[in-house]
């Protein structure tokens, strides 16, 4: 089996059977092609169905030596596991060469978050005298109030707004749909934008159902959302390095720190694994430390309170 055939079959598997998002497919294929390119540099190139465990180890040593970051190495290992898992499942190989390969150990990096006051500062920096002002305020309210990914925000449809029931339906990773609660402030601002600004816009054909539109009547891009957030943060005097995803982190952090059930937060964020959501339990370490000191029977302050 040659590389082009293997990669073509794998691509079809990701698209048709796994229903993976295009960005995911592109990422997996890009990583597999790195191994293919490495194989082509060898004196005796290796075909995909003949790759061994030792050859995978040699490849990983190679990418480590050229300075690839640990996070990128871990992603690469994950992609190769998926690829060779497909080959094994399809009967092209008997032994998966990645089966005993360990991913690089990664430190858990805590995401940057905004507190409620900082979010208010950003909202206050919006110029509501301009037509895009009401739209941008609605964007911030939805990002912070619903914890959406950027792709979920720009693809949000009017037909998926169920404001009477206080829910919206979004399409997340892998084209998976989920219902997300939406609060009164976000509902209020989205309605202002829809009925006072958007309805006066000239909307291009094919974009009638998209909630957030640009001046030309088409849906916004990811880059535009990043630009809006960066500019508002700068106007508000926020020194943190933030992005649209920061509002998603802030949404989750506020809920967890105020006692929300982790499973409920997982469902709202659309995380497949609870482990992904658990990072937000690490953000308020000072609060956790004070709780331990005040309430655990093996701590001094607890014993002092008993005296």
C-alpha angles and dihedrals in degrees: 000000000000125000097249093054093045093049092046092052091046091051091052090049093052093047102040106028104026094034088216122180116258092247090054092049092049091049094050093046092047090054094047090051089055087062090045091052090048090052091052090058093057122097087240109030115219123231115224095247091053100050111126134204092254091052091053088051091051090050092051091049088052096053090045091053093051089057104255109167119252092245091054091047090052091051090049092052090049091052093049091049089054092047097048090040087059092049091051094046089050092051096246092119134024100203123043107225092204095054096102097031115119123213119237112270110256128200113233106247114205112225123240112258138190124221121225092261092055091049089052089052090054092048090048089054091063115106103227092185088078121073092237089053094077089045093050091048089052090050092053092045091052095044092050097033098047105024094231127173115241092251090052091051098049091046095046110131130211088226088061096055110104099177095161088063092035094239137115127198117226134183110229137179115331089018089283114158124216138172116242124191115239124203130228096258093054092045091050094050096044089052091051090052095045097047103033104033115012095048089060093053127100101242120205120233112271094027099075093110099046113105100209118049136176125231091275093058096254132116118278122254128231089249091055092053090050090050093049093050094045093050094047092048090052092049090049092051094241108162097193120104099247137171134177087276089061089073089055090053090046092050092053094043093052091051096047095045091051091054104265117162110262092223090055091051089048090054093048093049093046094235114164092205127048087216089071091055094045092074087080091064088066097056101080098048094151091059091049091049092050090048091053093048094048101043112024112097092223094063129095098231091053091053092046090054090054092056 
